[in-house]
Amino acid sequence: MATRWPRVLTPTYLSQIIRTQKNPSKALQIFNYAKTKYPNYSHNGPVYATMISILGASGRINDMRDLIEQMREDSCECKDSIFVSAIKTYVKAGMLDEAVSLYRDIPRFNCVNWTESFNTLMEIMVNEDRLESAYRLFVESSCGWAVKSRVPALNLFMYALCQKGRSDLALQIFQEMDFQGCYPNRDSYVILMKGLCHDRRLHEATHLLYSMFWRISQKGNGEDIVVYRTLLDALCDERKFDEAMEILGKILRKGLKAPKRCYNRLDLGQCRDGKDIEGIKRLIHEALVRGSVPSLASYTAMAVDLYSEGKIDEADKVIIEMQRKGFKPTHTIFEAKVAALCKVSKVDEAIKAIEEDMVEAICLPTARVYTILLKNLHNLGFLMAVLKSLNKMSKTVGFNIDKETYCILLEMLCHERRYLEASEIMEKMSHKSYWPCEDSYNSLIKGLCSLGRQYEAVMWLEEMISQGKLPEVSVWYSLTSLFCVLDKMEVYNKTFSCLTSL
């Protein structure tokens, strides 16, 4: 379809034009032609961002690289998010060094703040276990004005060291934050407390807790419960119950600013022999919940943390308590619950939590909660139950399935050889202009050929080619075999001729 050009072109209008193109090559051609057709027109940062995102999503790395260089030469003002998108594209393609090179080139662009790019790249390098390279990058960027906050990067270093059992080094980083002009945030305390307790460095962990009282807990913030609970659980695991009770009292008074009625010591009773450590922990957790200043943030922090540790029953009690206090569970809580249930293969309960519990709590299910459900679905035997639930929820007002959820579902259906259902999902995706990757097209087309579904196979092959995606050779073999079996080689030759002319 021919492009409808306006009398006066603006970057916003051009962005709308190129977003409607199925074929990224066609979109790039329109993007480049705009300056020729309108001599007085100039690209700006947002339209570059749109085109770079399209090229990156379609895997056209070289075109994306050239366009980024063109943006630098134009010297138009651009946002940090452009480089974040490009960095993620390079990493997804296995080109981490290229991502680092792009980050180091950012000063050559008209971009005044690249904090997000810095934090994104640091997280990727830490996850890739390239700590030395990440440290060098941190040193290079730590003194500049363009990186506004270094706390997230320092938190990443502490997390990586704690994962390696070196919480002592993580503690040194924490203590150096003041000299770096940084202020530790709640994540800093959570990461370090968990690391110290895991390494059984309870003396340092206790001092960390006390420092927290006067640094970030002065007003009695319930979100700090996660940090408090980590230390108290560790003390119980070491059977230091008296010390745990003493610290609990201080937490209630100084950390949570709890009412005086909550200061009474817990009656551990028969738990005193130390045989029921989990029972003691539950009593302490209940005391923390009751002693905290009731707030949505405190209940959410406690419930999510318990779900993340697989303590589903305890987390459910927190939800009951928060509802009794007049607070409604949030999407974050239900997402954590769904993930926890899936990890123990309680998929039916996870679906019930979405379809019933969320609705009862007036918390409308979102595509994100289904994405979490699919990502944590270890037993693919439940896949059709999830698909049935998703179709049911898609009919409710306000529920929209996003591209990521569709793509995960499509990949899983193809893996399970449910090609007809996958074809139906693909049709729904096409209505929303959600285009999957080449691998998904290849798997689906070959699967449909194996079922003798020539019409659907050719239809998706035509769609694939129209988007500038190239089928694998094995796809053509599958089609050839299908038409041979059906004794329709003449039809195949005509089909092939039509497709190659696209």
Salt bridges, closest charged atoms under 4 A:
GLU69 OE2 - ARG72 NH2 2.52
ASP74 OD2 - LYS35 NZ 3.07
ASP97 OD1 - ARG130 NH2 3.12
GLU98 OE2 - ARG65 NE 3.10
ASP105 OD2 - ARG108 NH1 3.71
ASP129 OD1 - LYS164 NZ 3.05
GLU140 OE1 - ARG104 NE 2.98
ASP168 OD2 - ARG166 NH2 2.90
ASP178 OD1 - ARG215 NH2 3.10
ASP199 OD1 - HIS198 ND1 3.40
GLU204 OE2 - ARG201 NH2 3.08
ASP224 OD1 - ARG186 NE 2.46
ASP233 OD2 - ARG229 NH1 2.95
ASP233 OD1 - HIS285 NE2 2.89
ASP233 OD2 - LYS311 NZ 3.77
ASP237 OD1 - LYS281 NZ 2.68
GLU238 OE2 - ARG200 NE 3.32
ASP242 OD1 - ARG272 NH1 2.93
GLU246 OE2 - LYS250 NZ 3.75
GLU278 OE2 - LYS281 NZ 3.42
ASP305 OD1 - LYS194 NZ 3.28
ASP305 OD2 - ARG229 NH2 2.38
GLU309 OE2 - ARG229 NH2 2.92
GLU309 OE1 - LYS311 NZ 3.65
GLU314 OE1 - HIS285 ND1 2.49
ASP316 OD1 - LYS337 NZ 3.44
GLU321 OE2 - ARG324 NH2 2.90
GLU335 OE1 - ARG368 NE 3.05
GLU355 OE1 - LYS392 NZ 3.40
GLU356 OE1 - LYS352 NZ 3.90
ASP357 OD2 - LYS337 NZ 3.55
ASP357 OD1 - LYS352 NZ 3.57
GLU404 OE2 - LYS375 NZ 2.82
GLU416 OE2 - HIS415 ND1 3.48
GLU421 OE2 - ARG418 NH2 3.00
GLU456 OE2 - ARG453 NH2 2.80
GLU463 OE2 - LYS22 NZ 3.01
GLU472 OE1 - LYS446 NZ 3.36
GLU490 OE2 - LYS494 NZ 3.86
